[in-house]
Amino acid sequence: MFLLLVVLSLPGLIHSFQPLFSFDGSSITHRDITQRAVLRKTAEVCRDIAVSEGRDFSLTIDDSLSAVQVQRACSSTGTSSSLLSTVIFQTSITKMYFSNAKVDVVFALSEEHHFDDETFQGGRDVITTGVSAVKASVKLENFVAGRWTLGRVCHTLQDFYSHSNWVELGNTAPYSALIRPDQPLENLAGPSTPTCRNCTGGNCDDNLLPELLQQALLTSGYFNVFSPAKPAGKCSHGGSFDRTSRQDPVGGISKDDIGSSHGSLHLKAADLAVDATMELLEDVRLSVGDKNFLRLMGLSQSTVLCFVIDTTGSMSDDIAEAKRVSFNIIDSKRGTQQEPSAYILVPFNDPGFGPLLVTTDADIFKDSINKLSASGGGDIPELCLSGLQLALTAAPPSSEIFVFTDAPAKDAHLKSTVTALIESTKSAVNFMLTDVLASRRRRRSLQDPVSRSMSQSDAQLYRDLARASGGQAIEVTKSDLSLATSVIEDSSAGAVVTVFQVVRNPGRPDNFTFTVDGSLRNMTAYVTGDSSLTFSLTSSTGVSQSSIQSSGPLASFTTVGNLRRLSLNTENQTGSWEITVDSNKPYSVKVTGQSSVNFIFNLVEAHEGAHGDFSLKEGRPLSGGNTSLLVSVTGSDTVKVTEVTLFDSSGPTEVNGSLQSLGSGNFLVTFSGVPAGDFVVRLRGEDSSSTSRSTSTFQRQASTQIKTSSISVTAQVNNTDVEPGSTISVPFTVATATNGVMNSSATGTFTVRANNDRSYALTTPSTIAIAAGGGGTANGTVTVTVPASAASGTDVTLTIEAENAAATDVNYAVLRFSVAPRVTDINRPVCQEVSSSSNCPSSSSLCASSQWEFIANLTDGINGTGIESVTIRQGNGTLNTTTVAGAGGENITVATYSASCCSQNVELTAVDKAGNVGTCVGQVKQSTTAAPVITATVNTTSTGGRTLSMSQSLWICAAVSLLWY
């Protein structure tokens, strides 16, 4: 822990491609490399799918691609004027490059994570172990965990090209052995082999020894911030923080940026890093399939449909309504671009909650929700927050979650944990609360009635969580619930954006303005509050309508429970609108619409120094300090951002940010002296895109609150992949700040809470104390034990919270782990041709009347995990597979492919249960003479070293090649 604190306290301790931003205007960062590779590979997959379906795909695939261009090209209905939300796609890419950048913080001194000190085997182990974990996560549809691991793996792979001499050796293609553990790492410089000579006059262009280059030996630079020691004659990384670069041979070979020791080769190294990242992505694609690969990349216009449902005795009507509205959404959107990207269901009651269902199959979701029944419950409170915690960690970021209940939360102690997850995931939680304060009977059985009700204080917990997330707490009677669930159908529409949202608690009369721009369609306003609340609406043209008019020139609205839903008529009325609310009781106003233009934001923190940059900030920003955001505009490449503001949605406080454009719709926004409070992010700008029909001013607002804190909680782990049956220790540090500056003389005692969403056994101190003379910090450790039965790919989210003694301030750290058993099967499936026969004519005009056939045996060896799938990667024929036992006891998958002679190539992909990929390629060759059938006995070797003997009938006009990926 002490070493970690020392590392984090060193400014600019970055020895890789710059993580996020390049301030010299020319260098390529890990963010650039990752984003370019993801966009290009995603576009390639979409192109291949389009070709296989006979559709046009006209996008030019190069490094200039944007998320908007790729998503529009990948959309079968993606015309330039159609609504298209790229929020999910851009958020997914952002998470990957933030995870990538985090390696420079968490693993700053780990040579294998950066390919320093010639640790080639260790670096490859980091990559291949991580790739296995990604594939396991995808198999369980844990795409969020898969993206986080993938970003981290890409950092290590990309660093190889900056830190080794691969580029200097003249290589123009990636080193494929880094992602293929069954291939040897060749031509490595020995531990005593000199590799460098002194740089001359600060020029390191020729510091690699000529004999090293002549023998094509591979080396990498040594790096150490504490000691100058390194083996004699070895190259250093270089740079002001590398003490080894001051010892002979002085200098370095890094290509991290233009100004590095070998900075003249920086762009070549970056290009190779892009190609290598694409090669790794292709390996993942072949293993998981095109559909799951695109889901891993986050390529989706639609959100998930996520329900958390109380299943206790009095919930029969609520469950029936949840079924009705979900079935209606599924049936109306199935097969369209707006079909939910996934379905999540979490039932809860007392004493249990779950199981969690995550599926992309609408029929499985239908069947699961159809099986829910209302029964039991015991005492009145239920485990609502436990169920919600599961949903928050399972759903993708920025999801809409709907909770159905009529009972208070028995697990209210999880409120701060759930709030932390809301802030971390930026998901909106909407509560459908029935019969609040109404007296009714919840039956354990027909013979044992129990009377109970949910008080206003009980309901306030749900209101607080809804407010923190930007969701709503809708309170209706059970008989009126069906009138309120239109909110769920509204949210399931595509490209929904929040234009304006405010909460007043306590309530007071107030006027609010919001901007309607030309890109907005189907605008809806929601007003929640007491039945005595009144309001009026005024458009940009001066037309007004009051709440006594349920249908008027500006809106038609319905009232159910505490909700007023207004369908706005904004035709030809762009500009500033006003809504006036008259109420002294708590209320909320939310205005939404459909538009391609939106934005995402992430808290980042600066690292000053020679390599100053930023990384993702976990937890809440410090009260009174400076706060930085990375803001990315989505859905348009023609947006000009003019203002980003933090404002207290329940008060008058506003803090304006200072904007710095980073290109491609990205902005670094800095706020000075952010006071204590709850804030939301509001963005204003101008858009001249075709979807807005003309240049117009637009306004968007983030849903999730940013809450400041005077407490700092930091936690790091050395390994985010944990084996089943193992225990992982997570050290954490608690500190306090005054006016945003850490207070080294502070003292105090803090309550510590730790939770994980899988209910795995954990230990944590109940309190932690900052003692006098302790430097203003206190350290502790949380341990989590993973059951031996945990499935590979399981995602675990750990939340560590620290609360002050007065219980008025809390901060947190959220960490993710993936369960990843030790990989023992590193060999790819082996393909052996059995027979290939063809009656194809020499004239292509006659090809449709003839067929050819290709048969191959696919094995994974006697000790392999076994063939899991065989698919057609290229070809328009028919594939059938059967499984037979080999002579040595291994399973053999027999693949039989047949196709028209008009389709004369086939490529089969075989994936074993460990995710290793093998490929067979077959091709018909034309013959000018009749080809006799020959029968031969062929001896082949499987991965387990066993010999198979088989009879093989071949047409000599067919040629088959074997390719391995």
N, C-alpha and C positions, 0 to 999 in steps of 0.2 A: 504494500500500500504506500509506503514511504517513497519507493522508487517511482511509482505511478504519479504521486504528487509532484516529485521533482521534475519528471518529464513534462507534466502538464504546465508547470510553472515556467518552463523555458520558452521564450518567445520565438516564433518562427521555426520551430523544430519540425520542418517538413523536408524530407529528402526523397522526393518523387516528383512526377509531373505535378504541377500545381493542382490542388484538389478541386477547387470550384471556379475561381476567377483568375483571369490573367490581366494584370494591370499595365503590362508593357505593350499591350495591343497586338502582339505577334505570337506569343507562346500559346500552345495548345494544352488544355487542362484535362484532368481525369473526367471532369464533367463533359467536356467537348467530345472526348474519345468515346465515352460510354453512350452519350446521346446519339452520336453519329452512327455507331455500330447498331444500336437498337433500332433506329429509324430505318437504316438500310436493310437490315435483316428482316424486319417486320414487313417492309415493302416487298422484299423478295418473296416472302411466304405468300403475301396477298397476290402477287403477280402469278406465282405458280398455281394457286387455287383458281384464279381467274382463267388461266390458260386451260386448266383441266375441265373447267365448266363452260368453255367456249365463249368467255366474255373478254371484252377489250380491257387492256390495262396500259394506259399511255404515260404513266408517270416515269420521268427520268430519275433513275436511282443513283444518287451521288451524295457527297458530303454536305450539300446545301439544303437537304430536305428539312422541312419543319413538321411538327406533329400534326398541324392542320392539313398539310398536303398529303401526308401518309394516310391519315384517317379518312380523308375525303376520297382518296383513290381506292382505299380498301372497302369503302362503303358501296354496296351495289346500287344505292340510290343517291350517292353523294354528288349531286349537282352543285354548282357554285351558289345557288340561291336557297338550297335546302338547309334546314336547321341541323346543326351538327355540334354536339358537345364533345370537346377533347379533354375535359377535366379529368376523367378517369385515366386516360392514356398519359396525359402530361404528369399527373400525380404519380403514376407508377414509375415513369422514367425518373422523376425527381427523387423518389425513394431509393431507386437504384444508385443514382450518383451521390446521394447523401450517404448511403451505406458505404460506397466506394471511398468517399472522402474521410469517413470515420476511421478507416484503417490507420490513417496517419496520426490519429489521436490515441486510439486504443492499443495499437500495436506499433507505436513509434520506434521502439528499440528492438523489435523482433526482426532479425535478419532474414528469416525465411519468408516473412510477409512482404519483403521488398527485394528479394534475390540479392541481398548484400552478402559480402564475405564469402562469395562462391558457394552459397548454400543452395545449389541447384536441385538436389534431391528433396530437401526440406521445402523449397518453394513449390516444387511440383506436387508434393504431398498436400500442401495447403490447397492447391487448385483442385486436384482430383477428389480429395475428400469433400471439399465444398460443392463440387459439381454433383457428386453422389447425393449430398443432402438436398440440393435443389431439386433433383429428379424425384427423390422420395417425397418432398413437400408437394410437388405438383401431383404426384400419384394420389395423395390424400386431399387434393384441391386446396391446399394451404398456400395460395398464391402470394399472399402478403409476406409470409416467411420466406418463400422461395425467392422473391425479388430482393429481399434484404440480404440473403446469403449470396445471391448472384452478384450483387453489386460489390460485396466484399471480395469475392473471388476474382472479379474482373480487375480490381486494383492490383493484386499481386501479379496477375498475368501481364497487365500493361506495364508495370514497373520493370519487368524483365528486359524490355526493349530500350528502356532508358538507362538501366543500371549495368547491363552486360555489354560485351563488345560484339553482339550479334550483328548490329548494323555495320560496325567497322569491318567485319569480316566479309562484307559485300553481299550479305543475304538480302533478298528482296521479297521473301515469303515468310510467313510465320514459322516458328519452331513447333511443329505439330506434336512432337513428343511430350510437350508440357501438359497436354490435355489427354494423353494416352498412356496410362500407367503401365501397359504391357509392352511398351517400346523402350529400348535402352536410351539413356542419356549419353551421347557419344562425344568424343573429342573434348573432354573436360580437362582443363589445365590441372596438373597435379598439385597437391598441397605445398610442395617445395619448388614448384616451377616458377621462376621469375616471370612477371607479366608486363611490368611497366618500367620506364625510366623517368628521370626528373623532367618536369616541364621546364621550358626555357623562357625566362622573362615573362612568366605568366601565361605563355602560350602552350596549351596542352594538346594541340592538334596531332602531334606525332609522338606522344609519350608511350604508346603501346609498342612493345618490343617487336622488331621486324620478324624475328623467328617465330613469335607467337602467331602473327598473321600468316606467315608462310605455312605453318603447320595447321592453320585453321583451328587453333585451340580456343575454347570458350572460357572466359573469365568474367568476373564482376568486381566492382570496387568494394573495398572495406570501408566501414563507417562506424564511428564511435564518438559520442559527445563527451565522454569522461576521460578516455585514455588515448594516447597517440600510438599505442602498440599495435603492430600488425606483422604478419610474417614477412620475412626479408624478400624484397623485390616485388612485392605485390602492389597492384593498383589500389588507389583509394577512390571513394565516391567523389569527394571534393566538396568545396563550399565552406562558408565561414564557421559552421557548426561541426564540421568533421575534423576532429583533432588528428586523425591518422593522416590527413592530407598534408600535414606539416612535417611529416617524417619521410625520409627518403624511401622510395621515390615520391617526391612532392607532387601535388596537383591531384587531378582526378579524371574520371572518364564519364561522369554523369552527363546526361542529355535532357535533364528535367525541364529546362527552359532555354530560351535563346541565349541567356547570359551564363549558362553552365560551362563547365570545363570543356565539354565537347558539344557546346551549344549549336555549332554549325550543322550538326546532324540531328538537331532536335525535331525538325519537321519530318525527316525520314523515320525517326523512331516513333513519332506519333502516328504516322500513317500505318506503320507495321502494327502498332498497338491496336489501331482500329480493325485492321484485317484479322489479327489474332482474336480479338473479342468477337468478331463475326464468326470465326471458325468455331469458337467455343459455343456461341449461340446456336450454330447449326447442329452441333453435337447434341445439345439439349433438345432442339427441335425434332431431330430424328428419333430421339428416345421417347419423347412425350407425345408426339404427333402435332400436326399443324394447329388443330383446334385448341388444344391445351397450351401450345406455345403462345398463340395470340392472346389467350387469357392471362398467361404469365406476364406478357408484355403490357397487359392492361388495355388492349385494344377493344374497347366497347363503348357504344354510345349510351347504353342503358344502365341504370343502377340495379342493385339487387333488390329483391322483395324479401324483407326481413320482418318476421313477426315473433314477438315474445308474448306468450299467452298463459294467463292464469287458468288452470284446469280444475279448480276446486268447485264445490257443489253448486254455488249460485251462478256459475258462469255459462250455463247452457246457451242462453240467448247470445251472449258475446261471442262464444265459439262459433255458433251458427252464422253470425254476421261476418266473422273473420273468414270463414269458409266462403261465404257468398262473394265478398269483395275480392278475395284472392283468386277465386275461380273465374270471376268476371275479367280481372286483369289478365290472367293467363290465357283465357279463351279469346279475348279480343286482340291480344298482341302476339299470339303465337305465330312464328314464321315471319314476323316483321322486324324492322330495325329496332323497334321499341320493346321487343321481348326482353324481360328481365335477364340480366347476364347470369344470375344465380338465384337460388332460393334458400333462405335460411329460416329455420324454425327452432325455437327453444320453448318448450313447455315448462311451467313451474307450478309448484303448490307448496305443501308443507307435509312431510319433512324433506322433500326432494326437489330437484330441478334437473332439466335435461331429459333425455339426451339431446345433444346438439345435432341438428341435421343441416348439412351444407350440400347442395346438389345443383347441377345444371339441368336436371331432368324434371320438367314441370309435372309430369305424371307421378314421379316419386314424391314430390312435395304435396301434390293433391292427395295422394293416398295417405301420407303421414298426417296431414291436417284433418283429413276425413276420419281418421281413427281416434282423434282426440275426443274425450268425453269428460263431462263435469262430474266429479265425485270427490268425496272425502274433504280434507282440509284441516281437520282438527280445530285448533283455536283460530282466531280471526286472522292475524297477520300471516303473510305468505312470503316465500323467498324470492321476491320480485327482483331485487338487485343482483342476486346471484345469477339468475337467468339473463338479466341484462348484461352483466359482466361477460358472460359467454358470448353473447351476440356481438358485443363491441369488439372483442378480440378476433372473432371469426369473420366479421364483415370487412370488406375493403374500406380504406379511408374514404371519408366524405359520403358515407352511406346514410340513408334514411331508415330509421328503425321505429317500428310501431309496437307499443306495449299495451296489451289489453288486461285490465284488472279492475276489480271493485273492492280491493282490500288494501290495508296499509302494509308497509314493508316490514317483515320480521327481521330483516338483515339491514336495517338502517345504518348500522356501523360501517357498511360498505360505501356510504355516500361519497366520501372523499376519494376512494379507489375508483368508483365509477366516474366521478368528475375528472380524475386524472386521465382515464381512458378516453373520455369524451374529448378533452383538450388535445390528447396525443393523436387520436384518429380523425378529429374534426368531423365526426359523425353527428347527425341531428337525431335526437330522440323525441318522439311524439307519444304522449300518453293518452289513451282512450279510457277515461275514467267514468265508470257508470255508477249512478245512484250515490254520489258523494253526499254524505250526511243523511241519506235516506235510510230508514229502518227497514230491514228486510230479513229474510231467513235464509241462512246457508245451512244446508242439510248434510250431515254426515251420512244419513240414511233417511228414508221416508219416516222412520219411527223415532228419530232422534234429532229434532230441530234445534238449531242454535241461532239465536238472534245476535246480530252484530252490525256495525256500521263503520264507515271511514269518516273521521272528523276532518275539519278544515286543516288542523295542524298536520294530520296524516297526509292529506293531499298536498300540503305545501312542500313536502319533500320532493314530490314528483314535479311540481311547478318549478322548483329551484333547478332541478336537473334539466328540465325542458328549456329553461331560460339559458343555462350555461351552454347548451348545445345548439341553440337557435331553433329548437323545435317548439312544440306547443303542447299544453296540457288542456285537453278538451274534455269538459265535464257535462255529461248528458244522462238522461234516464235510459234504462235498458230498452224501452220501447222506441226511443228516438235515435238509438245508436246508428241505425241504417242510414239516417239522414246526415250523420256527421262523417261517415267513412268516405265521403267524396274527397276528403283531404288526402286519403291514401291514393285514390285514383289520380288526383292532381299531381302528386309527387312522382307517380310512375310514368308520366309523360316525359318525352325526351327534352333534353337541353333546358331544364328548369333552372332559373337563376333567381337569387334574392336581390331585389332592387333596394329594399329598405326594410328595416325591422327595429322596433323599439319596445322597451318594457318600462312601465311606470309603476313602481312599488316603493312607497305608497303612491296612490294615484293622485293626479291633479289635472285640471283642464289644461290642454296644450295644443299647439298647432305644429304640424309636421309637413315638410316638403319632400318630394321625391321627383326624380327626373325620368320621364318616359322618352326613350329614344326610338329611332326608326327601325331598329332590329328586333324590338320586342313584339311578341305576339301572345295572344291568349292570357292577358294579365288578370291576376286574381289578388284580392286583398282579404286578409283574415283579421278580424278584430275580436279579441276575447275579453270578457269582463262581466261585471254584474249586469243584471237585467235592466237596471236604471240607466246604464250608459247610453248616451246619444252621440251622434257624430254627423259631420257634414263633409262633403267632398267637392272640391273645386278644380276644374281642369285648367290646362294652360291657356285656353281661349276664354276663360272667365265664366264658363257654365258651371252651375252649382246644383247639388242634390243633397237633401237631408236624409237622415235615417228613418224619417216617417214615410219615405217613399221606397217601397220595396222594389219598385221598378221605375227607372227614370232615365234621363238622357245620358248619364254617365255610368250607371251600373244597375244590375239586378242582383238582389241578394236574398239569402235565406237565413233564418235564425234557428238554431237548435242548441239547447242548453246555453252554455256561455259563449258560443261561437256564432259570429256573423261572417258569412262567406259572400264576398262581393265579386261578381264577374264584371270586370271593367270594360267599358267601351272606349278605347283610346284611338279609334280611327281618325286620322287627320288631326290629332291633338297631341303631338309631341311637344316636349318642353317641360316646364316645372308645374307639377300638380301639388295640391295641398289637401291634407285631411285634418280636420279639427275634431278633437275628442273632448267631450264634457263628462268627466267622472272624477270623483274623489276616492274611488276604490281602485285597487290594482287592476291594470289592464295591459294588453299588448296589441301591437299593430304589426302586421307583416305583409309586404307587397312582393309578389313574385310574377314571373313571366317566363316565356320561352324565348331563348336567344342563343346564338352560337357564341356570343362574346361573354366571357366570364373570367375569373382569375383564381389562382391558388396562392397561398402564402405559407412560408415556413420561418420560424424563428431561427436566426443564425447568430453565432458569436465570433468576434474577431480574434485573430492571433497576430499580434504585431511582430515586427522584426524584419530581417532580410528577406524572408519568404512569407511576408504577411498574407494571410488569407482568412477564410471563414470556414466554419463547420456547423453542422446542425446542432442547435441548442435543445437539450432535453429539459423538460420541466418548465417552470414559470420564470419570467424575467424578474430581475431585482427591482424593487420599488425605489424610485428616485434615481435610477441609473439610466444609461443609454440602452436602447433596444434597437436591434437591427432585424429587418425582414428581407427575405428573398421573395419578391412578388413576380409571378409569371402570368401574363395575360394569355388566355386560351381562346381558341376559336377564330382568331383573326391575326393576320400578319401585317395589318395596316393600322393598328391602334397606336394612338399617342396618349400616354398617361400624363395627366396634368396635376393630379393631387392624390396623395394617399394619407389618410387620417386615422388616428386612433381616437375613438370617441366613446364616452360612457353612455351606453344605451338607456340608462335610467337617470342620467343627470346631465349637467351642462358642460362637463369637462371635455375638451378636445385637444389633441396634440397633433400638430402637423409634421409630416415627415419630410426629410431631405432626400430627393431622388437622384440616383445615379444609374443611367441606362447601361446595361450590359449587353445589349443587342438581342435580337430575336424575341422581343417581347418580354425580356427579363429586366428587372429593376432591383437594385439594392437600395432599400429605404431605411434611413436612420432617424430615430426619434431621440431627442435629448430630454433628460430629466422626466421620465414618465412617472407620474405620481402613483400612489397606492390606489387601486380601484379595479373595476371590471370593465374591459374595453372590447370593442369589436373593430374590425378593419373595414374602412370604407374607401372605395377607389372611384375616382372620376377621371374622365378622359374624353378623347374624340376618336371616332371611328369613321373611316371613309370606305369601308368594305362594301361590296355589292349587297351583302345581306342587310345592311342598314339603310339601303336605298339612296342615301346621301350622307355627306359628312354631318355628323350630329354629335352632340354631347351625350355621354352615357354615364350612368352611376350603377355601381354594384356594391354589395355588402357581403362580407363573410358572415356565416352563421355562428360559428363557434367563438366564444369569448376568450380573450386573453386576460388572465388575472395576474397581477403582480404579487410578489412576496418578498419579505425581508429575510427569508431562509433560503439557503442553497443546499441542494442534495445532489451529490454526484456519485455515480456508481459505474464501475467498469468490470468486465470479466475478460479473462485471457482466451476463452474459447466459447463461442456461441453454438457449437455443435456438441451435444452431450450424449453419451451412450446410455442405453437402458440399464437400470440397476446401479447407476453411478450417482454420486453426490457432488454438486457443484457449489463452490463457495463464492459469494459475491461481496467483496469489500465495498463499503460506502462511507462517504464523509459528509458530515453536516456542519454548516458554518452559517453565520449571520452577517448581514450587511447593513450599513447605514448610508442612506442616500446613494445606494447603488455601489458602494465601495465596501469590500470585505473588512470587517472589524476584527483586527487581530487581538484586541484586548477584551472581546466579548466573553461573557459566561452565560450559562443557562442550562436548563434541563428540557429535553424534548421527548415527546411520546413518539415511539416508532411503531409503524404498522407495515407489515409485508403480506401480500396476497398473490396467489397465482391462479389463473383461470382454470387450471386442470385439477385443482384441489390436491396437488402433490404435497407430501409431507415437507414442512420447512421449519427452520428454527430462526428466531430473530430476537434481538434484545427488545424488551418492552419499552425501555427508556435509554437515552443516551445523554451524557452531560459534557458540556464544554467547561473545562476547569480553568481556574485562573492560571496564567502562565502557559496555557496549552496552545497558544498561537491563534485562538479564536476558532478552532476546529475540534471536532470529535469524530472518531472512527468506530465503525462497527462492521459486523459481518452477518449476512444472511446466507443460510445454506438451504438448498433445495435438493431433495432426493427423488430421482426419477425411477418409477417402478420398473422392474425387469420386464414386465409385460407391455411396456409402452411401445406403440407401433412406430416404425421408422417413418420420419417425416412429420411426426406430431409437433405442433407449434405450441410453445409455452410462453405466456406473457407474465412477467414478474413485475409487480408494482411495489416500490419502497417509498413510504411516506414519513415525513417528520413534521410534527405539530408542536407549536410553542406551548408553554405551560398555561397560558391563558385561553388556549383553544381558539384563538382568533386568527391564526395564520398557519398555513400549511404549504409545503412544497413536496415535490415527488420526483422520482426517476422511474422510467418505464423501460424495461429490457425484454428482449425476445430471445428465446432459445429454440433450437430445433433438435429433436431426438434423432440421432444418427448413429446406428450401430457401426462397429468397425467393419470396413469394407474388406472382404476376403476374396471376392470374385472380381478380378480386374481384367479378365480375358474376354474379348469380344466373341460373339457367336461365330462359328465357322461354317462356311457354305461349301458344299461339294456337289458338283453337277452329277446327276444320275443319268439323264437323257435329254436330248434336244432333237426334235424332229420337225421337218418342214416339207410341205408340198408347195412352197411359194413359187409362183411363176416368175420368169425373168422380167416380164412386162408389168410395170406398175399399174397400168390401166385394168389389169385382170386381178389385182390383189384382193378385192372384196370377196371373191368367190372361194378363197383358200384360207386355211388356218395353219398356224404353227404352234408347237407346244414345248414348254421348258419345264423340266422336273429337277428339283434339287433337294438334297438332304441338309438340314440345318441342325447343328448340335452345339451344346454349350459345355461339353466335356463331362466326365463322370463326377467331378467335384464342383461343377458350375451350379449356379442358382436355377438354371433351366430357361428355355425359350418362353417368353411371355407373349410376344406378338410378332406376326409377320404381316407386312403391309406392302402394297404397291406404291413405290415412290414415283416411278415413271412407267407409263404404259396404259393402254386402254383395254386391256383384256380382263379375264376372269381368273381369280386366285382361289384355290381350295387347299386346305391344309389338313393333314392327319398326323397322329402321333403313333410311333411304333418303338419298340425296344431294340436297342442296338446289341451287338454281340457282347460288348463289355458291360452291359447293364445300363448304359446311358439312354436317355430319351432322345429319339430322333424325330424332328418335325419334318414331314415330307410336304414340300410345297409344289403344287402343280399349277402352272400358269398356261393359259391358252388365249390366243388372240388372233385377230384377222391379220393377214399378211400385209395389210395396209399400215399396221402398227408393228414395226419390226424391231423395237427395242423394249427391254424390260429392265427395271431396277427394283429389286426387292430389299426391303429393310427388315432386319431381324433384331429384336431387342430382348435381352435377357432380363431376369427379375431384378438384377442389380443396376439396370439402366445402360449396360454396355451395348454398343451398336455395331452390327456387322451388315454388309451390303453385298448382294450378288447382282451382277450385270450380265444380261444376255442379249445377243444381237443376231439377227438372221443375216447370213451372207448369201448373195445370189450365186448361182452356179449355172454355167452355160450347158452342162451335161447332167444327165440323170445321176443322182447321188445314191450309191448303194447303202443299205443299212449294214452297219458293222456291229458286232457284239464283242465287248471286251470286259475283262476283269480289272478293276482299278483299285489300288491300295491307297488309302488316304489316311491322314492323321488328324485326329480331333484335338481340342485344346488340352485334353487330359493325357495326351500322349498315346492313346490307344489306336490300334489299326483296325479300320473297317474294311471288309471285303464285300463288294457289291457288283452285280452284273449291270453293265451300262450299255444301252443301245443308243447309238449316235448317228445322226445324219452329218456327214462330213461338211455339208454346206452351212452348218450353224457354228458360230464361234461364241464362246462364253469367256468373259473375263471376271476376275474377282477384285473388287475394290474394298478397302477397309477405311472406315472413318473413325 
